[in-house]
Structures are given as C-alpha cells and as structure tokens.
Amino acid sequence: MKFYIIYILVGLSMMLTLGSCAESVQSNKAERNAIKQGNNNYQNNKFIDAIDDYNKAIEANPNSEAAIYNRALATLMSGTDDTTLLKRARLTLDSLGKNASDQAIAEKSIYNLANDAVYIGDALMAAADSLTGGAASGKNPMSQYGRVQVPMADSLKQAAVSNYRQAIHNYKTILRNHPNHLRALQNLRITQLKLPPEDQGGGNNDKDQQQQQQQQHQYLFTYHQLCYQR
C-alpha cells in the first residue's frame, strides 16, 4: 500500500530544501556528481533513477550521509510495494536521526519520520473506516461479517493512533532544539487533532474538528527534504 501517495491533507505538496547540508566526511568528485544527478532525477519524480545515482555516490563514499539519507527518501517516494525496502529506508532515517554527524541531516531524518508516521496512520485509519462502513451502508454490524470486521477495524485504529503518537514525539524532539520550527509546530497540532478526543487535552470537540479542517486547507504538510552536498 502506497501510504505516502494517498495522504491528502492539502494535496501533498512536496518541498525540497535548497540549502546545502554540511559535509560530515571528505567528499569526492564522483560522489558529488552522483548526488547532484540523483537530486535532479528526484525532483523530476524519477525516483528509481535517483536511487541508482545515490547508490553510485555511496560506492564512491560509503560514509556519505547525504547520499544515504537521500536514497532513503527516494525509496519512500518510489511507489515500491516491497516492504523490506520500505522498512530499510525507515530504519536508515531512524539511525541517521540518532547518529548522523551532520546535525541538519539528523533533524531532517527525525522530521521526515514524523511525517511518514502520519501518512501510515492516515492509511490505517482509512482502512479501518472502510471496514466499519458496512453498518452505514445497511449491513447489520452484529452479523458474522460485522463480528469479524469490527475487531479488525479497532486494531487498525489502535495502530494508527500509535503512529500518530510516534509522530508527535518526533515533532516535539525537533521543537526542543528549534522552538520556532513553523512546520513542525503546525504538523504537531494537526497530528494532535487526529488523536481520539480524550487524548487531545480537552476542549470542545466540534471546535477542534472545525479547527482541524481549517488547518488542513491552510498548512502545507511538508514531507521529504533533499540534502544537497556540494
């Protein structure tokens, strides 16, 4: 399931970082050229070609955090259904978030993992809603169909909430170091509103839902941010 494609908070606008990330290791010309070509392919939605380019950069410099980071992003954006590749990409971002020598790459990894968790949470919630839609369409929720589907839907919703909470944790991690990180602040509040009402800290639920709808139109939910190495 292509979680990163179905997310439609505001039409899924992809925004790329135009600044360069500090080089954590000594780069070489082959590495830089491969990253540059990979970024060009990425921006043109040629994600498989971009992955090939980033692999070349990693061959030239196995410690290239920029290439490793960008390859993980390209994998998530490639549309692959290979769960092994997707898991590896997310583990890569998690590792970079904890261990990258380049602080900019570490922070972008944490931020993108948060956004990715929201994407997954939304996909799980949508799947849960489709399972429980039988009652609304006239099917008896106490029928054999309903007895099977409702527990499954509840499990999906629990998994979705778990992803939202992980995203909230990551946004707060970013905000501890950068309190004025506008996108993290915006995405944090949007994600908090996706939690069950009892976990949102009180308030009028109708007003919260109205505020969420307004935010979905006003805020860009930025996902991937490429790292440029010069």
Residue pairs with C-beta under 8 A, 6 or more apart in sequence:
1 81
1 123
2 79
2 81
3 116
3 119
3 120
3 122
3 123
4 76
4 77
4 116
4 119
4 223
5 12
5 79
6 119
6 122
6 123
6 126
7 118
7 119
7 122
7 123
7 221
9 190
9 216
9 219
9 221
10 216
10 217
10 219
10 220
10 221
12 221
12 223
13 220
13 221
13 222
14 222
14 223
14 224
15 220
15 222
15 223
15 225
16 43
16 224
16 225
16 226
17 108
17 225
17 226
17 227
17 228
18 228
19 228
20 227
20 228
20 229
20 230
21 65
21 66
21 102
21 104
21 105
21 227
21 228
21 229
22 102
22 103
22 104
23 66
23 102
23 229
23 230
24 63
24 65
24 100
24 101
24 102
24 105
25 61
25 63
25 64
25 65
25 101
26 61
27 61
27 64
27 229
28 60
28 61
30 56
30 57
30 60
31 57
31 60
31 61
31 64
31 67
31 229
32 57
32 229
32 230
34 53
34 54
34 56
34 57
34 60
34 67
35 53
35 54
35 57
35 64
35 66
35 67
35 70
35 228
35 229
36 228
37 53
38 49
38 50
38 51
38 52
38 53
38 54
38 57
38 67
38 70
38 71
38 74
39 50
39 70
39 226
39 228
41 47
41 49
41 50
41 53
42 50
42 70
42 73
42 74
42 77
42 226
43 226
45 77
47 74
47 75
47 77
47 78
47 79
48 78
50 70
50 71
50 74
51 71
51 74
51 75
51 78
54 67
54 68
54 70
54 71
54 74
55 71
57 64
57 66
57 67
58 64
58 67
58 68
58 71
61 67
64 229
65 96
65 100
65 101
65 102
65 105
65 227
66 102
66 105
66 227
66 228
66 229
67 229
68 92
68 96
69 92
69 93
69 96
69 100
69 105
69 108
69 109
69 227
70 226
70 227
71 89
71 92
72 88
72 89
72 90
72 92
72 93
72 96
72 109
73 89
73 112
73 224
73 225
73 226
75 85
75 86
75 88
75 89
76 86
76 89
76 90
76 116
76 224
77 224
80 86
90 113
90 116
93 109
93 110
93 112
93 113
93 116
94 109
94 113
96 105
96 106
96 109
97 106
97 107
97 109
97 110
97 113
98 106
99 106
100 106
100 109
102 227
104 227
105 227
107 174
107 177
107 178
108 225
108 227
110 170
110 173
110 174
111 170
111 171
111 174
111 183
111 184
111 225
112 223
112 224
112 225
113 166
113 167
113 170
114 166
114 167
114 168
114 169
114 170
114 171
114 174
114 184
114 187
114 191
115 167
115 187
115 221
115 222
115 223
116 223
117 163
117 164
117 166
117 167
117 170
118 163
118 164
118 167
118 187
118 191
118 194
118 221
119 223
120 160
120 163
121 159
121 160
121 161
121 162
121 163
121 164
121 167
121 194
122 160
122 194
124 156
124 157
124 159
124 160
124 163
125 156
125 157
125 160
125 194
127 153
127 156
128 153
128 154
128 156
128 157
128 160
129 153
131 149
131 150
131 152
131 153
131 156
132 141
132 149
132 150
132 153
134 141
134 145
134 146
134 149
135 141
135 146
139 145
139 146
140 146
141 150
161 195
161 196
161 199
164 191
164 194
164 195
165 195
167 187
167 191
168 188
168 191
168 192
168 195
171 184
171 185
171 187
171 188
171 191
172 188
174 181
174 184
175 181
175 184
175 185
175 188
178 184
183 220
183 222
186 215
186 219
186 221
187 219
187 221
187 222
189 215
190 212
190 215
190 216
190 219
190 221
192 200
192 201
193 200
193 208
193 209
193 211
193 212
193 215
194 212
197 205
197 208
200 208
